[in-house]
Amino acid sequence: MGFTNWINAIRQSVVWSLTRHIGAGRGSSNTIARTEVRRILVTRPNHRLGNLLLITPLLQEIERTFPFARVDLFVKGTLARRLFAQYRSIDTIISLPSRPFIHLLQYILGWIRLLFRRYDLVINAAYHSSSGRLSTLLARARFKTYGDVQEEIKVLCTDYRHNAKHPVYSLRAYLGSATGVSRISSPAPLLDLRLTKTELERGRRLLRTVAPVTRPVISLFTYATGEKCLSREWWKELLILLQKRYDSIVEILPVDNVSRVDFAVPSFYSRDVREIAAVIANTDVFIGADSGIMHLASAAQTPAMGLFIITNPDVFGPYGNGSVSIDMNRATPGDCIEVVDSILRLTVRPHKAIGH
């Protein structure tokens, strides 16, 4: 662990110890009338692609529950404006700098901006986030939910640990009779970037420039951060097996424009997350380790095979659309090929053809 990461780990541990009990013991609220909730704040002060995408199910739940409300977001970085461009319920995005110590004044002004706004409801989208709990406490609102996992959720929802699902279940439980107990355990919405027809068509054209027109088309993302990253040898072994069965394989490149299979297959590079998602949406299955791009594939509604080494798929795994999580401490490349085959048998759809 580098010095900077060590400092960050200590900082996060100290801050969490100071904020973990904020909002503890606050029960549900049965007094919220849907038509009276017009201003909502969703707080998720994080800049990472995956963590931001994981709040899209919560945004869909809010739109369903409070169809007339406008939603503000309290986040970090600049990605949110692009990611949530098609969520018409979103009004203002308050963005903190992703590097607060470098942009300290901007960071402070972001918190001050939060204090001067008033809401009907504040929702912390990550109960384990110290800055999320603190911002929920400081925001001015009649009603607040800190996103804690209530005991009734643990009983009714076996998948409550998932970072995209627990905010949805927690909101339903908090609202109580406003949503109905029967809805608490109904399936949480899927991740959804809400790609437009125009974006999908552009993605189809871009994919055709790098991939043969034969189907199915498999997209790979061979990069991940830290210990989540699989070895070059593993990826090359998987690629050899894939090439024996499938003709169209495309590697989605990371921002550093590097390849762990040494550019052995056609590749696609872009710095625009919606453009990347549109290309992946036109492929038939995505394969990648736990990363923001894996969640982007899920949000593009493409079946994703998530490869997990150290992180917990119950918390971060892709779900819906035929997606599968694989424990890489036990699986071989051959096992992964069998999973790809089964996903394709169930999910390949004619409209995903990239040819004429």
Secondary structure as UniProt FT lines:
FT   HELIX           3..19
FT   TURN            20..25
FT   HELIX           34..36
FT   STRAND          39..43
FT   HELIX           49..53
FT   TURN            54..55
FT   HELIX           56..65
FT   TURN            67..68
FT   STRAND          70..76
FT   HELIX           79..83
FT   TURN            84..86
FT   TURN            88..89
FT   STRAND          90..96
FT   TURN            100..102
FT   HELIX           104..115
FT   STRAND          118..124
FT   TURN            127..128
FT   HELIX           130..138
FT   STRAND          140..145
FT   HELIX           151..156
FT   TURN            158..161
FT   TURN            163..165
FT   HELIX           166..175
FT   HELIX           176..178
FT   HELIX           181..184
FT   HELIX           197..208
FT   TURN            209..210
FT   STRAND          217..221
FT   HELIX           226..228
FT   HELIX           232..245
FT   STRAND          248..252
FT   TURN            255..256
FT   TURN            260..263
FT   STRAND          267..268
FT   HELIX           273..281
FT   STRAND          285..289
FT   HELIX           292..299
FT   TURN            300..301
FT   STRAND          304..308
FT   HELIX           313..316
FT   TURN            321..322
FT   STRAND          324..327
FT   TURN            328..330
FT   HELIX           333..347
FT   HELIX           350..352
//
